[in-house]
Amino acid sequence: MHILILGATSAIAHAFAKRYAKEGDHVFTLMGRNQQSLNACASELSALGNNVIYPIVVDFMNPSDIIHAINESIQIGGSIDIAVLAQGSLSDQEKAKKDFQYLHDEFMLNAMSMIIPAQYIANHYKKNNSGILIGIGSVAGERGRKGNYAYGSAKSAVHTFLSGIRNDIGNEHIRIMTIKPGFVATPMTSHLKQSPLFVKPDFIAKEIIRGIEQGQDVMYIPSYWRIIMMIIRALPEKIFMKLNI
């Protein structure tokens, strides 16, 4: 099985890869922005099982580079069976209010760098009549909150686009999964105050695999976020604006 992971050095993506690597006999294409970090991830996966691993450095801000890297992964690893889109960064909302180049770059990274490969990989799956595409979104994309709407709006765009691909394909042999985690204890969130709502990356990875096995399309992880976000979405705007969230 060929598993392609964009943003492979992210904590969730790496935890996901490790679970499959323990099975052995898979081909992994790991894409990221830093060669040293990719090599470290590749080494760890290599030690877990009999797998073939190809690390590829990608400029996620360059659409042509992303497409070229995906084509390279197909040439060296064969048709893609599972693709994970996990690249991104937790935007600094205060900086985004003032630095418009930063705002542009953050939206490009958190939205467009996922949307473009999502469509390209979906087209690849349509030719093969099979494949699983997993987009890592966030509950932050459910509604514009004053503390993170630069990040949240990008994730909202990803959610909508994946939903569109899912409806456009309408093929039971092609799966387009949208993952909406809540708070996850990763290096990206290390500056945030930890609360009981935080979960480990491995928990997210385990739940994603459960979702693959059960045929789920949209997953809130942990599942209680589905109820929390249903309540938040239902709040009238005037009431929502008064909340300090």
Secondary structure, 3 states (H helix, E strand, C coil): CEEEEECCCCHHHHHHHHHHHCCCCCEEEEEECCHHHHHHHHHHHHCCCCCEEEEEECCCCCHHHHHHHHHHHHHHHCCCCEEEECCCCCCCHHHHHHCHHHHHHHHHHHHHHHHHHHHHHHHHHHHHCCEEEEEECCHHHHCCCCCCHHHHHHHHHHHHHHHHHHHHHCCCCEEEEEEEECCECCHHHCCCCCCCCCECHHHHHHHHHHHHHHCCCEEEECCHHHHHHHHHHHCCHHHHCCCCC
